Amino acid sequence: MRCESGNPCIMGCNRIENGYNFAYDCSTDTDIKLCFFDRDTLELKEEIPLKKRMGTVYSVCVCDDNIERMLYCYKADDEYIVDPYAKAVTGCEVFGVEQENTLHLSPVKLESFNWEGDVPLHLPYNDCVFYKLNVRGFTKSRSSKVKAKGTFRGIVEKIPYLKELGITTLEFMPAYEFDEAYRFPQFIDSSEYLRYGVIKGSIYNNTVTKKAEKLNCWGYTKAFYYAPKASYSIPAEDNISEKAGKYNDYTTEFKNMVKCLHNNGIEVVMEFFFDGVKTAYILECVRYWVREYHIDGVHLYCDEHSLNVLAADPQLADTKIITVGWNSDRGTYKHMASCNNDAQNTIRRYLKGDEDMLRPFINMAGANPYNAAVINYVASNNGFTLYDLVSYDRKHNELNGENNRDGENYNFSWNCGEEGSTRKLKVRQLRIKQIKNALVMVILSQGTPLILAGDEFMNTQQGNNNPYCIDSELSWVNWRTSNDSMQILEWTKKLIGLRKKYGILHSRENLSLSDSKSLGYPDMSYHGSNAWYADMENYCRQIGIMYCNSYADDKSRSLIYIAYNMHWEKHNLALPKVEGSSFKIIAATNDGQDKAFIDKEARSVCVPERSIAILVAEYQEKKKARIIKKRY
């Protein structure tokens, strides 16, 4: 092979004018070699010694197109090492299993893919409904009824379901090549060896003397961040079947999934856990995924400096960048979003009737900053599912093997009268009502709603609020439905439909208490026992929030009134006078004998205990508008 001096500024393996440039960072003084292997037989074909070109970077340019069909890795002191910038990694085809003497390699060149004009969708946050899932757990269960279980292709099979539900954006838990089986000692520190029962052996051929006693199924750990996860794809299985030894480019399955989702109006957002990773690596990695895989956004866990760099990067100016919180103006567009437990904890505490939670709740319901979006959720992977939130008072993580010490201790949950599963009708009915209440608070608040996969049909993890190491039906989404779960599914569809129908429920800016359009009604107002005045004492748990849809849709004359009552007693909430019309209830979380009803004479709505009613009225525009100031 003919070689030239490489460019140390282009890390990894990349095509350049003269051939393929390889650059590898090694801070220790050692002999570094670039090794090439036959793609089909895995026979070692060439070893090229590398020299330092700049700082601690070794690089070389290989001017031979024949290497395009080869696999490669680096070798340091007779130990093979996978390139941290590898675009794919062999030997990871089976989830959680490490074959003995496996040689992990990477392709020099990926297969070409026809995108057919596909581009990221760039949906504004206010129009989005997020849906968070673990790729494997989403369809791995037999109950999913998909052919390609636990894979990117399995998600494609679920597109009709996602569209019917009303989802616009999928957020994937880590779906890059994370080290769930602790097969790469270069990633493992001493504390992880102790925690996961791994005994370190020789790094040669990346083997360990003892396999991990439990897996890390979520992927919030170090990884080969440039490579999609091989075990999440069907083509990778060919590498361990009758074609064993032959490399099959599995990355095309991820690309095809993105293209299919985009064709159906659904975005893809990827979670990345960059623990201790340098800013330059993070920036190039995110750019790579946006450029090569057409993803629409990233949810990042990294240091603040890296976040600031990404937010200001012109190449990512229209890419969704989500993190714990943004505190000031950044970026060209409103492409950043804050995603944290603030909304979750507020909703949970208000839901179960904690004292003095009304003000935090209405602040959360109306929050939609001009400079960064807000992602609202009541359940995520890190905690109880929505069903478990109303079914368990405490966590049940015994199966994790850590004596129930792991996972969140403060869940703000309530079991509605009995711990765990039950046949008691009253307890089941209360749980269904509480789930419906929670979904209203998430989906009809101003921020962007996020639903955890399976919450829309009461998926349970049996009280485990941290099943990161469990790869079984317990942690996989259970698609079996019952009459109870079908109620929740239909309710979720209805709420998403209402959010999309009425623009004021997903406004692009913070709603104002002023009457700037002179429509006679403010865009957002609060009501208690008297119209236009909210009862905000610490013991109050009920409020009416009214929206004037004309602020989002000039042709609309709709008023939307959402009556919340999280008290264990029923309450009457006053209704404003509507010119030429009156309110009607279009949805309510209590559909039992004690239903919400409107008292026309008293001009109020009676809301049963622990329930919500959604009302709509059509109004006539007044000739002379009056500005109504609200006190709360």
CORLIN-V143632 format. One record per pair of residues at least 24 apart in sequence whose ideal C-beta (glycine too) atoms are under 8 Angstrom apart, sorted by the first residue. I is the first residue (numbers start at 0). J is the second residue. Records with the same first field share a line. If there is no record, write none. Layout:
# CORLIN-V143632
I: J + J
This chain:
# CORLIN-V143632
0: 35 + 45 + 47 + 61 + 62 + 63 + 65 + 66
1: 61 + 62 + 63
2: 47 + 59 + 60 + 61 + 62
3: 59 + 60 + 62
4: 52 + 58 + 59 + 60
5: 52 + 58 + 59 + 60
6: 52 + 58 + 60
7: 52 + 53 + 54 + 56 + 57 + 58
8: 53
10: 56 + 84 + 280 + 283
11: 82 + 83 + 84 + 85 + 86 + 225
12: 71 + 82 + 84 + 85 + 86 + 105 + 107
14: 108
15: 60
17: 60 + 62
18: 60 + 61 + 62 + 63 + 64
19: 60 + 61 + 66 + 67 + 107 + 108
20: 58 + 59 + 60
21: 49 + 58 + 59 + 60 + 61 + 71
22: 52 + 56 + 57 + 58
23: 49 + 56 + 57 + 58 + 73 + 82
24: 55 + 56 + 57 + 83
25: 55 + 57 + 75
26: 55
29: 75 + 76
30: 75 + 76
31: 57 + 73 + 74 + 75
32: 73 + 74 + 75
33: 59 + 61 + 71 + 73 + 74
34: 71 + 72 + 73 + 74 + 79
35: 66 + 69 + 70 + 71 + 107
36: 69 + 70 + 71 + 72 + 102 + 104
37: 69 + 70
38: 68 + 69 + 70 + 106 + 245 + 246
39: 244 + 245 + 246
40: 244
41: 70 + 102 + 104 + 244
44: 69
46: 74
49: 73
66: 107
67: 107 + 108
68: 107 + 108
69: 106 + 107
70: 104 + 105 + 106 + 107 + 246
71: 104 + 105 + 106 + 107
72: 102 + 103 + 104 + 105
77: 203
78: 201 + 202 + 203
79: 103 + 202 + 203 + 204 + 205
80: 185 + 202
81: 105 + 183 + 185 + 205 + 223
83: 223 + 280
84: 225
85: 176 + 223 + 225 + 226
86: 225 + 226 + 250
87: 176 + 226 + 227 + 229 + 248 + 249 + 250
88: 176 + 223 + 226 + 229
89: 229 + 238 + 246
90: 182 + 205
91: 176 + 182 + 228 + 229 + 230 + 235
92: 229 + 230 + 235 + 236 + 238 + 239 + 249
93: 230 + 239
94: 135 + 149 + 179 + 180 + 230 + 231 + 470
95: 179 + 180 + 214 + 216 + 230 + 470
96: 180
97: 180 + 182 + 206 + 207 + 210
99: 206
100: 204 + 206
101: 182 + 204 + 205 + 206
102: 204 + 205
103: 182 + 183 + 205
105: 226
106: 246 + 248
109: 248 + 250
110: 248 + 250 + 251
112: 251 + 254 + 255
114: 254 + 258 + 293
115: 258
117: 257 + 258 + 261 + 262 + 293
118: 261 + 293
119: 261 + 266 + 289 + 293 + 294 + 295 + 317 + 318
120: 261 + 264 + 265 + 266 + 295
121: 295 + 317
122: 167 + 168 + 266 + 295
123: 333 + 507
124: 319 + 333 + 336 + 372 + 447
125: 367 + 372 + 447 + 505 + 506 + 507
126: 167 + 499 + 505
127: 167 + 168 + 266 + 447
128: 165 + 166 + 167 + 168 + 442 + 447 + 448 + 450 + 495 + 498
129: 166 + 167 + 168 + 169 + 170 + 268 + 374 + 376 + 447 + 448 + 449 + 450
130: 161 + 164 + 166 + 168 + 169 + 170 + 449 + 450 + 452
131: 169 + 170 + 171 + 172 + 376 + 379 + 380 + 449 + 450 + 451 + 452
132: 169 + 170 + 171 + 172 + 451 + 452 + 476
133: 171 + 172 + 216 + 217 + 380 + 452 + 474
134: 171 + 172 + 174 + 228 + 231
135: 216 + 230 + 231 + 470 + 475
136: 216 + 452 + 474 + 475 + 476
137: 452 + 475 + 476
138: 476
139: 475
140: 472 + 475 + 476 + 477 + 478
142: 477 + 478 + 479
143: 476 + 478
144: 478
147: 233
149: 230 + 231
150: 231 + 232 + 233 + 252
151: 227 + 231 + 232 + 252 + 253 + 255 + 256
152: 232 + 233 + 252 + 255 + 256
154: 256 + 260
155: 255 + 256 + 259 + 260
158: 259 + 260 + 263 + 265
161: 263 + 265
162: 263 + 264 + 265
163: 492
164: 455 + 488 + 491 + 492 + 495
165: 492 + 495 + 496 + 499
166: 265 + 450 + 495
167: 264 + 265 + 266
168: 265 + 266 + 267 + 268 + 295 + 296
169: 260 + 265 + 266 + 267 + 268
170: 268 + 269 + 270 + 298 + 449
171: 267 + 268 + 269 + 270
172: 217 + 218 + 270 + 380
173: 217 + 218 + 219 + 222 + 228 + 269 + 270 + 271 + 272
174: 218 + 227 + 228 + 231 + 253 + 269 + 270
175: 218 + 222 + 223 + 224 + 225 + 226 + 227 + 228 + 269 + 271
176: 222 + 223 + 224 + 226 + 227 + 228 + 229
177: 215 + 218 + 219 + 220 + 221 + 222 + 228 + 272
178: 215 + 220 + 221 + 222
179: 214 + 215 + 216 + 218
180: 210 + 211 + 214
181: 207 + 210 + 211 + 215
182: 207
186: 220 + 221 + 222
191: 220
212: 400
213: 399 + 400 + 468
214: 468 + 470
215: 467 + 468
216: 466 + 467 + 468 + 469 + 470 + 474
217: 380 + 467
218: 272
219: 272 + 300 + 467
220: 272 + 274
221: 274 + 275
222: 272
224: 271 + 273 + 276 + 280 + 284
225: 284 + 287 + 288
226: 250
227: 252 + 253 + 292
253: 292
254: 292 + 293
257: 292 + 293 + 294
258: 293
261: 293
266: 295 + 296 + 319
267: 293 + 294 + 295 + 296
268: 294 + 295 + 296 + 297 + 298 + 319 + 321
269: 294 + 296 + 297 + 298
270: 297 + 298 + 299 + 300
271: 297 + 298 + 299 + 300 + 301
272: 300
273: 299 + 300 + 301 + 305
274: 300 + 301
276: 301 + 305
278: 302 + 304 + 305 + 308
281: 305 + 308 + 309
282: 308 + 309 + 312
285: 309 + 315 + 318
286: 312 + 314 + 315
289: 314 + 315 + 318
295: 319
296: 320 + 321 + 334
297: 321
298: 322 + 338
310: 335
321: 374
325: 370 + 371
327: 370
328: 370
329: 370 + 371
333: 369 + 370 + 371 + 372 + 507
335: 370 + 371 + 372
336: 371 + 372 + 373 + 374 + 447
337: 371 + 372 + 373 + 374
338: 373 + 374 + 376 + 449
342: 366 + 373 + 374 + 375 + 376 + 377 + 441 + 444 + 446
343: 376 + 377 + 378 + 379 + 382
344: 411
346: 375 + 377 + 437 + 440 + 441
347: 377 + 388 + 410 + 411 + 412 + 437
348: 411
349: 440 + 540 + 565
350: 377 + 413 + 433 + 436 + 437 + 440 + 565
351: 411 + 412 + 413 + 433 + 565
352: 540 + 565 + 566 + 567 + 609
353: 411
354: 537 + 538
355: 537 + 538
356: 540 + 565
357: 533 + 535 + 539 + 540 + 541 + 542
358: 535 + 631
360: 440 + 542 + 563
361: 525 + 533 + 542 + 544 + 631
363: 444 + 446
364: 440 + 443 + 444 + 445 + 544
365: 444 + 445 + 509 + 510 + 523
366: 444 + 445 + 446 + 509
367: 445 + 446 + 506 + 507 + 508 + 509 + 510
368: 509
369: 508 + 509
372: 446 + 447
373: 445 + 446 + 447
374: 446 + 447 + 448 + 449
375: 441 + 444 + 446 + 447 + 448 + 449
376: 441 + 448 + 449 + 450 + 451
377: 437 + 438 + 440 + 441
378: 451 + 454
379: 449 + 451
380: 451
381: 407 + 464 + 465
382: 406 + 407 + 410 + 464 + 465
383: 410 + 412 + 460 + 462 + 464
384: 451 + 453 + 454 + 458 + 459 + 460
385: 434 + 437 + 438 + 451 + 454 + 457
386: 430 + 434 + 454 + 457 + 458 + 459
387: 412 + 459 + 460 + 461 + 462 + 463 + 464
388: 412 + 413 + 437
389: 413 + 414 + 415 + 429 + 430 + 433 + 434 + 437
390: 414 + 415 + 418 + 419 + 420 + 430 + 459 + 462
391: 418 + 419 + 462
392: 418
393: 418 + 462
394: 462 + 463 + 464 + 465
395: 419 + 461 + 462 + 463
396: 463 + 464 + 465 + 466
398: 463 + 466 + 469 + 473
399: 463 + 465 + 466 + 467 + 468 + 469
400: 468
405: 465
406: 463 + 464 + 465
407: 464 + 465
410: 464
418: 462
419: 461 + 462
420: 459
427: 483
428: 591
429: 609
431: 483 + 486 + 487
432: 588 + 589 + 609 + 610
433: 609
434: 487
435: 487 + 490 + 588 + 611
436: 565 + 588 + 609 + 610 + 611
438: 487 + 490 + 491 + 494
439: 494 + 561 + 588 + 611 + 613
440: 563
442: 491 + 494 + 495 + 497 + 498
443: 494 + 497 + 498 + 504 + 561 + 613
445: 504 + 505 + 506 + 509 + 510
447: 505
448: 498
450: 491
452: 476
453: 477
455: 487 + 488 + 491
456: 480 + 484 + 485 + 487 + 488
457: 481 + 483 + 484 + 487
490: 588
493: 586
494: 586
497: 585 + 586 + 613
501: 546 + 548 + 551 + 552 + 555 + 557 + 559
502: 548 + 551 + 552 + 555
503: 546 + 547 + 548 + 549 + 550 + 551 + 552 + 559
504: 546 + 559
505: 551
506: 550 + 551
510: 546 + 550
512: 628 + 629
513: 626
514: 624 + 625 + 626 + 627
516: 549 + 550
517: 624
518: 547 + 549 + 550 + 620 + 621 + 624
519: 578 + 618 + 620 + 621 + 624 + 625
520: 545 + 547 + 549 + 558 + 575 + 618 + 627
521: 547 + 626 + 627 + 629
522: 546 + 547 + 550
523: 547
524: 575 + 627 + 629
525: 629 + 631
526: 560 + 572 + 573 + 574 + 575
527: 572 + 573
528: 570 + 571 + 572 + 573
529: 573
530: 573 + 574 + 575 + 576 + 602
531: 575 + 627 + 629
532: 629 + 630 + 631
533: 629 + 630 + 631
535: 631
540: 564 + 565 + 566
541: 565 + 566 + 570 + 572 + 606
542: 572
543: 572 + 573 + 574 + 604
545: 575
556: 617 + 618 + 619 + 620
557: 615 + 616 + 617 + 618
558: 582 + 615 + 616 + 617 + 618
559: 613 + 614 + 615
560: 604 + 613 + 614 + 615 + 616
561: 611 + 612 + 613 + 614
562: 595 + 604 + 606 + 611 + 612 + 613 + 614
563: 606 + 611
564: 606 + 607 + 608 + 609 + 610 + 611
565: 609
566: 608 + 609
567: 608 + 609
568: 608
569: 593 + 605 + 606 + 607 + 608
570: 605 + 606
571: 598 + 601 + 603 + 604 + 605 + 606
572: 603 + 604 + 606
573: 602 + 603
574: 602 + 603 + 604 + 614
576: 602
577: 616 + 617 + 618
578: 618 + 619 + 621
579: 617 + 618 + 619
580: 616 + 617 + 618 + 619
581: 616
582: 614 + 615 + 616
583: 614 + 615 + 616
584: 612 + 613 + 614
585: 613 + 614 + 615
586: 612 + 613
587: 611 + 612 + 613
588: 612
